[in-house]
Amino acid sequence: MQDTADTTQAAGQPDASTTDAAQQPDAQPGSGTQDTSAGQQPQGADPWADPDAARKEIEKLRRESASWRTKYREAEPQLTEYQQWQESQKTEQQKLHDAKEAAERELGDLRATNTRLMAAATHNIPPDLIDLLGSGSDDEINARAEMLAERLKASAPTPSPTSQRPVEALTPGAATASGAATTSPDEWIRRMAGR
């Protein structure tokens, strides 16, 4: 073990057991040991007091700094590209989120429309009154449809009793009772539509 320490000191490197971290107050952890021989600097002396040792330490720190700057310059385009990719993904995610919300709203509207149509068909509500059923849950729409159907029945005039005797003018192929000429299917559809 003694031979190794003598060889290290002879090569100009201080012995690890004699070098004390407390003697190097300005040395950074991980920055390495100072390149001074045991004969140039006495123990307990300030390492920055010797101009040659300080100059060597400064040159070493400059090299380290230059290597870090070079590594940063090499990594900077990759970092910029990654940041741009992240921003594009945020934009895509935002677009997907907005599209999802729009689809959910549209689905809700379609479900409410379907529920209103089914309730109107179930309770024989005329198409022009379907919007009166409003929106909400299925039960709410059905309750409004029942109430509207009851009011329509109550307000509808009671039909007069008719006889069960067939009308001669309504036999197939017979002319209308007024004797008017037959109309084309287009005119018949226009009259039904109210035009």
Secondary structure by P-SEA (a helix, b strand, c coil): caaaaaaaaaacccccccccccccccccccccccccccccccccccccccaaaaaaaaaaaaaaaaaaaaaaaaaaaaaaaaaaaaaaaaaaaaaaaaaaaaaaaaaaaaaaaaaaaaaaaaaccccccccccccccaaaaaaaaaaaaaaaaaacccccccccccccccccccccccccccccaaaaaaaaacc
